[in-house]
Every structure is written in C-alpha cells, then in structure tokens.
Amino acid sequence: MPSGTSREPPVEPTTSELQVLAATIAALEAVDGLSPGEVDAMSLWNAMQEIDPGQAIGLYEAIGSFSMLHDLGRTRIGRMTFVPAHTEYDASLLADITASVLTSLGHPVRSEDVVVTLPADGGQGTATIAFSIAGRTETIECSYLWKYPPADLCANLKRFSRNDDPRQLVCADPGDQTLLYVAIREGSIGELNELLPAEIDQFYEA
C-alpha cells in the first residue's frame, strides 16, 4: 500500500474472521468467563472496524476486540477487566480496576467505595488500596509507577476468590495496549487455551 494511503474499511467480515471471533467467544463461554449469548461475533467485528478500520482479524485481534467493544461504552463484559498498558495511572483508575476484578470474582464492589492512597510524592512507590467485601474491610498494597499498570495489583486481588464460586484470574496480552484479565472457572485455564485456535497458550495465570 502506498505511503499515506488510508485503508478502506471492509463492508463485511470474512468467513475466517467470523470463525476466529466465534471460536474465541465459545472458548471464554466454556470456562464461564462469558455468559452464553452475552457477546456475538458481529458486535466484536463492528467494534474493531470502528476503532481500527480495515484491520484484518486473527486470534490476537479477536482477543483484543473485547477491549475495543468496552471502549465503545460497553461498561461490563462477562467477568473481564481491561487494564491499559500505557496511560497515566491515578487513584481513580486503580479504584476502577480493583472494583472490576473484585466484581469479576463475585464481589459487588463499586469503584467509588475503593479507597486508594498513592505514594506521598506522587512518584514511584507503594500504593495502598482498601475496600469492603463480605462485611469486612480488606487492605492490599501494590507497586506504583504512574505511567505503568501495577504488576502486582491483580495478583494480589486474585486471593479474594469466593469459596462458593472459586475463580481463577487469568491474563492475555493481545498487543493492543490493553491487558485483558478474566475470572474463569477455577482450574479451567488449560481448557481455555486448548479451545483457542493457536499453537501457543494465549492466557496465563495472573
């Protein structure tokens, strides 16, 4: 394609694009990361075309398309949490991520009820996050660097999986500047990766 020439968005998806989108949805439904019928392939394809018109869709793009659908205003998708890889991290964003992960694990936590205390000078250090679940107040700590997602935040939150509905928090990096975390049925990560049309595992434990 000549330099400076914009891509024309396709009018409709190819058969292979619909197949990989449908397979990704089915894999996530099989491990209870999505409810059956909650998301369909055309919604994901349309979200991709609206944000990145003309982009061909393979497995990486199929996984990333959930974050694009989320960016278009879908506030909740299954048991998913979307963590931007490069943005300015503040207390509000950390509260949003915390509430989303806890909700995915089965705790109805609102972001406005999460209290985040950042390092005193606003630079690199340790952030403290407090929230209430099951009638008790819990506090965790995570590393903080304002331009990067805390590597240990989701890892520290996964221990709040409910005993009556145990969940395993897994992560994928589809290379779209957003990490995707999903609370799937405990012990089903192998099933999830086997169902996805890829030679290497796409999801790993958070």
ABEGO torsion letter per residue (X at the ends): XBBGBBBBBBABBBAAAAAAAAAAAAAAAAAGABBBGABBAAAAAAAAAAABBGBBBBAAAAAAAAAAAAAAGBABBEABBBBBABBBBBAAAAAAAAAAAAAAAGBBBBAAABBBBBBAAGBBEBBBBBBBBGGBBBBBBBBBBAABBBAAAAAAAAAABBAABBBBBBBBBAGAGBBBBBBBBBGAAAAAAAABBBABBABBBX
